[in-house]
Amino acid sequence: MDKFSTLTGVAAPLNMINIDTDKIIPKQYLKTIARTGLGKALFSEMRYKDDGSENEDFVLNKPAYRNSKIIVAGENFGCGSSREHAPWALLDFGIRCVVSTSFADIFYNNCFKNGILPIKLPQEDVDKLLEDAERGSNATITIDLEAQEITGPDGGVIKFDIDPHRKHCLLNGLDDVGLTLQKEEKISSYEEKSSAEHPWL
């Protein structure tokens, strides 16, 4: 997966609580096992009207937020079913970071496995970022993973916590497969030894 070090982009305000995975990517799009192509269906029930036209009132359809890389959301983001298609859809749309006061555990873990940084912050910090995000295209913020800092459009800095192992994986673009491949030499050595000792296997 792509490395995550610093990210600068427009933050889209999605000030709703309990945004579940079915809202992020509705069930009818779960037939695919491809990680690409789901961005067009992200938040589809809110982004599109029944006739398929865009809902101009939805934040990601507004000109200032069409290329957002960051979402600032209400609490309990990613609740509901455990579908990994949810982070796939976010990533395919271009979202690399979601900020909230809390996340559903499975969604939170799936984000790290797919190169998305979920940041947990106190409510007052989320409120400040939501206020910044309401400024539209002027709502550019920078997220520095190494420093664990968010810099707002006015230069204010918010610190955030992250598990050191997850930070290491994001900085180095390591998913579960990538972590395993770091031990490829030891794995190959073990297999050679095992084959020599047990040739009948």
N, C-alpha and C positions, 0 to 999 in steps of 0.2 A: 504494500500500500504506500501511498505518497507520504513523505515526511511532513511533519507539522513543526514549524519553528516559530515564525511570526506570521500573523495574518492581519492585514489591513483591509477594511471594507465597510460597506454600508450595513448598519444593523437594522433589521426589520422588527418593529414592535408587534408582538402577538400576545397581548395582555389578556389571556384566557387561562383559566385553571383546568386541570384534568384533560389536557389534549391527549387523547388516547391514540394508540397505533392505528386504529381503524380510521381515525380522522387524518392521520399522517399519510397513510396509504390504504385505501379501502380494500376490502377482501376480494373484490373481483379482479384485482391486479396481482394476486398472489400465485397465479398459475406458472409464471416464469421463474426460472432459477438463475436467470442472467442478472448481473448486478447493474447493468446499464439499461437506459431507456425508461426508467421509472420516474424520472424527474418531471415529465409532463403530467403525471398523475398525482404528484405530491399535493396533498390537501385538496384533491379534486372536488370533493363535495362542497367545499367552501370557495374554491377558485372558479368553478363553472356553474352556470345556470342549467336548468333541466334541458334546454335546447342546445347545450354544448357551447354557448357563447360565454365569454368571460364575465365574471361578477366584478364589476369595476370597483366595488366597495371593499373587496378583499385586499389585504395589505400587499401581497406579493404581485398583484395585478396593477398596482399603482406605479407610475413611471419611476419614481424615486427608489423603489424597492425591487424592481424586476431582476436586478443582478446582485441582490443581497447575498453575502457570504456568512452572515451571522443572524441568528434569531434570538431575541430576548423575549422570554415567555413567562407565563404564570406558573404556579407551583404544580408539581406532580406531572411533569411533561413525560410523555411516552408510556403512560399507564395502559392497561388493557392487555391484549394478547402479546405473545412473545415474538411476533414476526420480525425477522431480521430484515425484511423488505423495507421497514421504516427507515433505518439509517441508510440503506441503499438508495431510497428515493431522495432523501435529504442531500446525500452526497452527489447524486446524479444531477440534481438541480443546481448544485454549487455551494450548498451550505456546509461549512467546515466547523462551525462552532454553534452550540446552543447554550444560552445562559438562563438559568432558572434558580429558584430557591430549592427545588427538589426534583428528582427524577425517579421513575420506576426502575427498580434494580436491574431487570433484564435488559431494558432499553439502554440504560446507562452503560452496562458492560458491553453491549453490542456496538455502541458508538466507538469505544476505544479499539475494538477489533476491526473497525472499518475506517479508521483515520479521522474520526470526528471527535472534537474536544467538547465534552459536556462540562460546563463550569457551574458549580453550586456556590451561591452567594447569599448573604443575609438579605432580607426583604428590602431594607433601606438602600442597599447597593443596586439591587434589581430595579427598584423604583427610579433611581437616578439614571440608570442606563435606558430604561423605558422612556423617560423624559427626554434624554438625548436622542433616542431613536425617532421620536416623534418629529424631529426636525428635518426628516426626509433625507435628501441627498447630502445635506450638511452633517448627517449623523455618522460620519466615518470614525470608526474606532480601531485601535490597534491592540492585538492580543499577542503578548510575548510569552511563549510557553516557558522558555528557559528562565526568565526572570519572574514568571508567574504574576504578571501584571497586565491589567487592562488600562489603556490610556484613552480617555474620552476626547471628544472633539474640542474641548476647551483646555486640554492638557492635564486634567485631573487624573489621578492614578488610583486604581482599585487593585488590591492584592487578592490572589485566590490560592487555595490549597489544592494539591493533587497528589495522589499516591506516587511515590518515586518510581516504582516499577512501570506504572502506566505512562508516566512522563517519559521515561527512557524509551519505551516502545513507540510512542508518538514521534519523539524527536528523531528516532532512527528508522521510522517507517516499518516497524516490525509487527506483523499480525502473528497469529499462533503458528502458522507455517514458517514464517520468517524466524521466529524464536527457535523453532526446532532445527532449522537449517544452520543456525549458529553453532550447533553441536554436530554438524555433518561429519567432521573428522573423527570424532569419538564414536559416532554411530557406525561409520564405515569400518573402523578398527574392530569394534565389537562383532560386527557381522562376519568379518574375515576370520576372526578367532573362533567364533561359533561354528562357522562352516568347516574349519579345519578340525575342530574337536568332535563335531557331529556331522560328518559328511552324508549320513543317510537322511538328514532332515531337509 
